[in-house]
Amino acid sequence: MQDLPRAFGEPPLTARLRSAPEDFRVEEILGYDADGVGEHALLWVEKRGANTDWVARELAKFAGVPQVAVGYAGLKDRHAVTRQAFSVQLAGKPDPDWSTFPHAEVKVLAATRHSRKLKRGALRGNRFVLVLREAAGDRAATERVLEQIAARGVPNYFGEQRFGREGGNVAQARAMFAGRRVDRDQRSFLLSAARSHIFNAVLAARVERGAWDTPLEGEIWSLAGSRSWFGPEPFTEALAGRLARADIHPSGPLWGQGEPPSQGEAGALEREIAAANGELAAGLAAARMEQERRPLRLLPRDLRWRWLDGDALELSFELPAGAYATVVVRELASIV
């Protein structure tokens, strides 16, 4: 991640992030309410310094159900304070007394009934409140970058979490494609890492060209708030208006079998980068992954900031599901 080009040049600050879990707060936005009836308990859980999978296992154990009966919409950072939803299928059983859940770092804040299990990805977005501590640098320049981020957004890179410790998931993906056997869960992570690596490389090239938030010839457009896309087609005033309103975004490839739909300059760039990562592209095609698209531009909603006492900067914003708060921070500060 450190080698990927930034949209606004060298960041004006150096700072520390996650000095304590409370400096990285995340709250899920499901985008819907519980039904109030059904065999699933929909729980609103706050966890501190705990892994999502571990919480799911402990909820299953506490409720006396198999782990497969527990669902959640997204994995959340361990080194953080997070609020997220879990579902527990009770199948005719009464709710346990969730207030007695026996882990101090996890609190069940609310519980209601729901008709369906929570599925991975069933999430509108996340709200973040981050505190950068020991923030040193030019405050006026920091304010200017924040204003640019609010107006233009940032490159929508996949964050370092996608690539594992020291980026090792990509090397493991190459080994898997070369014939190394892995279990099903690991295979899913490695396929995702391979796609993310190619996407980040395409986006990095477009940042270097100054074309991450503007179209290239042959562009494919992502519709905001969905996985749908369209194009290529001529860039008209109508498309320019939709781009300015953030109704659409330029997109990059989530690589798979067949050819990407992009053409012209955009298509040539994507094919060139896929060829440079030939073993990954071929492995994804052999795994029958579909060609999909991801927006190149990430616009934080309701971005706010304030300087706290001393040398701390607090940021708050909302991101759509699948986006990373750390790619917003990296435009602003080098984390030490």
ABEGO torsion letter per residue (X at the ends): XAABBBAAEBBABBBBBGABAAABBBBBBAGBBBAGBEABBBBBBBBBGBBAAAAAAAAAAAAGBBAAABBBABBBBABBBBBBBBBBBAGGBBBBBAAABABAABBBABBBBBABBBBBGBBAEBBBBBBBBGBBEBAAAAAAAAAAAAAAEBBBBBBAAAAEBGGAAAAAAAAAAAGBBBBAAAAAAAAAAAAAAAAAAAAAAAAAAGAAABBBBGBBBBBBGBABBBOBBBBBAAAAAAAAAGABBBBBBBBBBEBBABBEAAAAAAAAAAAAAAAAAAAAAAAGBBBBBBBABBBBBGBBBBBBBEABBBBBBBBBBGBBAAAAAAAABBBX
